[in-house]
Amino acid sequence: MATDNGKKTPMTMIQALRSAMDVMLEQNDDVVVFGQDVGYFGGVFRCTEGLQKKYGKSRVFDTPISEGGIVGVGIGMAAYGLRPCIEIQFADYIYPAYDQIVSEAARLRYRSAGDFTAPITIRTPCGGGIYGGQTHSQSPEAVFAHVCGLRTVMPSNPYDAKGLLISAIENDDPVVFLEPKRLYNGPFDGHHDKPVVPWSQNPMGEVPEGYYTVPLDVATVFRPGEQLTVLAYGTMVWVCEAAARESGIDAEIIDLRSIWPLDLATILKSVKKTGRCVVVHEATRTCGFGAELVSLVQEHCFYHLEAPIERVTGWDTPYPHAQEWAYFPGPDRVAAAFKRTVEA
């Protein structure tokens, strides 16, 4: 990891993402930022606020409401040497661009025998917990992790968000950069009935002002522990921490950060130590990325396991507006899985 030794300042995840784009726009003239409302308006969540004024309309600009067109234009720019960092306003609306992402961006290096690459970063807010209902709450990471040639990333805090986004923009592969919008303004432990805790009260909200990177394929031990291993990413990292704290179970929480490529070595080291594993994600259960994690842990750690691997996920339904907290994997449901695994 390349680090910035300069001043750190409290940032929300929104501010950290904006800072990453600011750093890269200033450092590299080939970087461009575009998407729906990202220019004058600064994005629906204000992640790009002020960037058009600073860098001009030729480098930070608005597009029509056409996700396939946004990504298609970005792929063309990338093939000719630019480094587009584009925004799809919500992950729920990324599907019209899926053919461009899968058939063009992900395959370009292979199809051209390495003559061309597609260094495009596709930022998009994902996940629930904001009363967004079925069309503003989805977690589609598994449909991208399935595709060879794509990198899929989901940070859980401002520090990682900035470092990962800079790494994504610098990388020659296409990166789907999923941003858990429930974490934009503070860590969220799943207790929706409690006041929001701002990032300014959390050490992971302390972010270097300048350039630094976080590797795209390295997980981190978010919370050391001895009784079981928890594999999570995005918002669920904080939910799992709350579940461990409230249940009294000494869980080792692995924040994947990069969904694919996956840091399998860190996962296996932890599971072989604890002998137990729980996988947690917000996306629907069937064919979710948790199924791949369970398979890999079973394949590599079978003789170390002391209990069946558990999964805690969203349900196999559209994301329900009226029953959001029954769908959302909260700390009570996660803690119950912890207890079953430890007691098995």
N, C-alpha and C positions, 0 to 999 in steps of 0.2 A: 504494500500500500504506500503510495506517495502521499505525504502529509504536508499540510501548510503549517509552518511554524509561527504564523502571524496571529493576529488578534482573533479571538472567538467572540461571538455575539449571540444572544438568544434569538432564535428564529423558530417560527412555525414551520411545518412542512411546506406550506405554500411559499413562504419566503425563501426556504432553502432551495426549492426547485427553481424559483425565479433567479436566485443567486447563481445556481449552476448554469442556467442558460445565459445569464449576463456574462459570466466568466468566459464561456465558450464563444459567445458572439464577439466579445472584445478580443479574444486571443486568436481566433481563426476566422478569416473573412469568408471561408467556404460554408460556415454554419448559417442556416436560415431557419426561421421559426414561422410556422403558419398553421392555420386551422380556423374553425368557426369562432368568430368574435375574439380572437387572440390579439388583434392589433389595437385599435383605438380603445376598445372596451376592456382589454386586459384579461380576457377569458372569463368564463362564467364563475370561476372560483378565484379570479384575479391572480392566477399564477404567472401571467405574462405582463402584468400591469407595469407601465412605464417603459417597456422594452422598445416599442415602436417609436416612441418619442426620442429615445436615446440613439437608436440605430437606423431609423428611417423605414419607410414603407416598402423598400425593395428587399429588406432582410427580415422584417417582422410584419406579416400581412394577413388580412382576413380572406377567407375563401367562401364559396357558396356552400350550401348544405348538401354536400355530396361526398360521403365518406370514401366511396370507391374512387372518386376523382381526386380527393385530397391525397390518398395513399398512392394512387397511380402517378400523379405529378411528382410526388416525393421520390418514387422509385426512379423515374426518369432523371430527376436532378441528381440523385445519388450515383446513378450509372455514369453520369458525365462529370463526376468529381466533387459535387457539393455534399454537404452533410446536413440533410434536413432533420430538424427536430419538430415533428408535427404533433398536433393535439386533436384527438377524437374526443368530443365534448363529454361523452359518457361511454363507458365500455359496452353498455347495452346497445349502442348504435354502431358498434364496430363491424357487425356482421356483413353489411353491404360491401365492406372493404376486404372481406376474408379471402376472396379469390385473388385479389391483387397481392395480399400479404403472402398467401400460401403458394400460389402458382408462379408468381413473378419474383417478389423480394427474396423469399426463402430459397429459390432455386437458381438465382442468377449466377452465383459463383460456380455452381456445379455445371450448369448448362453451357457456360462460356469457358469451361476448363480453366477457371481462374483468371481469365482476361478481364472480367468485370466483377465488381462487388456492389452491394447495396447497403452502404453505411447510413441507414435510415433509423431514427429513433421514433417510435410511436408511443407518445404519452397518452394515457387515458385513465380517468378516475373510475374506480371500481368499488364493489362491495356495498353493504347496507348499513343499517344503523342510523339512517338520516330521514326515515319516514318517506322514502322515495318510491315505494311500491315496486311492482314488477319491472318497470321500464327504466328505473334509475338505481338499481341495487344489485345487479348481477355480478358474478365473479367467474369470468370465462377463461381463467388461466389454463385449464386443462386442454382446451381446444387448440391452444398455441404450443403448449409443451409437447403435444403429439407430433408436431411438424418438424422434420429435419431441416436444419438451416436457419432456424429462428432461435434467438435467445429470449427468455421470458423472466422478467425481474419484478419483484414486489417488495419495496422497503417497508420498514415498520416504524421509522423515526426520522427526524429531520437530518441528522448527521449522515446516516446511510443514504437517505434520499439524494442529497446533493452529490456525495461521492460516487454513488452508483450512476446518477444521470450523467455526470461528466464522463465516466468510463463508457457509458452507452454511446454518447455522441462521438467519442474518439474511436469506438470499435468499428471494424470494417464489416461486421455482420449486422443484419437487421435485428433490432431489439424492440420487443413489446414491453413497454415500461408501465406497469399497472400501479396506480396510486390509490391506496385505500382512503377514500374521501372522509371516512369517519375519523381518520387520524390527522387530517389537514391542520386542525387547530389545537390538538392536544391528544395525549394517549387516552385510550378508551378501554376500560376493563370489563365492559359488558353490563355494568350497572347503569342502565339508562335513567334510573330515577335519582341519581346522585348528580351534584353539580359538575360541570365540565372542569377538568384540571388542565390549565394551559401548559404548553411546552416550556414556557419560561420557568416553570417549577420542576422541570425534569432535566437531569444532566445531559440527556440525549438531544435536548433542544439547544445545546451550546455548539455552535457550528462555526468553523473557520470562515473568515470573510473571503479568502482568496481561493486559489486552485488547490484541490487535493482529489484523490480518487479512492474509491472502494472497489476491490476486484469484483468482477461480474460472476465469478464462479466459486465463491468462498462463503460458506455458512459461518455463523458465529454462535458461540455458547452464550446465550442471553442470560441464563441463570444456571449456575452450576448446581448439581444435585447428585444424590446417590441411589434413590429408591426406584426411579423409573426415568426413561427418556421420553420427552415430548417433542414431536416434530410439528412445527407451525411456521406461519409466515403472515405478514401483514397485521391486520387488527388482532388476529387470534393469538399473536405472541403476548399481547397485553392481557387478553382474557385468560390465557393459560397461567400467566404469572399470578393473577388474582385468584385463580382456582387453587394453585399451589399454596399460596399464602393462607387462604381461608380454610383449606382442608388440613393444613399442617403436614402435607406430604412433601418430602424433599425431592422435588422433580427437577431434572436437568432439562432445561428448555433450549432447543436448538432453533434459532431463527434462520431459516433457509436463505433468505434474501434473494438468492438466485434459484428460481424454480427449475430452470434448465438453461445451461448445464448445471447438474446437481453435484454438490460437494458430498459425495458418498462417503469419503474417508472420515469426515467429521461425524456423520451419522453412525457409521459402524463402530467407531471408537467408543461412542457414548453408549450405544445399545449393548455392546459386549461388556461394558463396565456395569451397567445397571441390571441387565437381564430382562427388562420390561420396556414396553413401548406403547405410547398412545399417539395417534396422528389426529391433528385437528385442523380443519379448514372450514371456511364459511360457505363455499360452493356446494352445490347439490352432491349427494353421496355417490350415486351410481356413476361409474367411470370418472369420478373426480380424481384429482392428482393424488389424493390420499391412497387410492387403490394401488398406484404405482409404488408409492413409498412402502406400503404394507408388503407388497410383493418383493421389493428389494431387500427389506429387512429380514423377511422370512428366508429368502434365498441365501443371504450372506451370514445370518446370525442364528440359524435354526438351533444349533446345539448350545447356544448361549441363552436362549429364551427360557424364562421360568413361568411364563403365562402367555395366553393368546394376545396378539396385538389388537388393540381397540382403535376404532375410528369414531370421532365425534365431528359431525358435519351439519350443513344445512339439509333440509329434507328434499325429497324428490318431488317438489312442487314448484310452480312459479313463486317468486318471492311475494309473500302476502302482505299487503299494506296494513290490514286490520289486525293481523296476528304476527306482526314483525318479531316480537320478542319470544314467541313460541318457535319461530323458524331459526332465528339467530342463535348460534351455539354460545350460550352464556356460561358464566363461571360455575353455576350449579350443575349444569349438565356435564361440563368438562370435569369438575371435581368428582362427580359420581363415577365417571370412567376411570379416573385416577384410583379411586378406592377399590373398584372391582379388579383392576389390574394388580394392585399391590396385595390384595387379599386372596387372589387366585392361587 
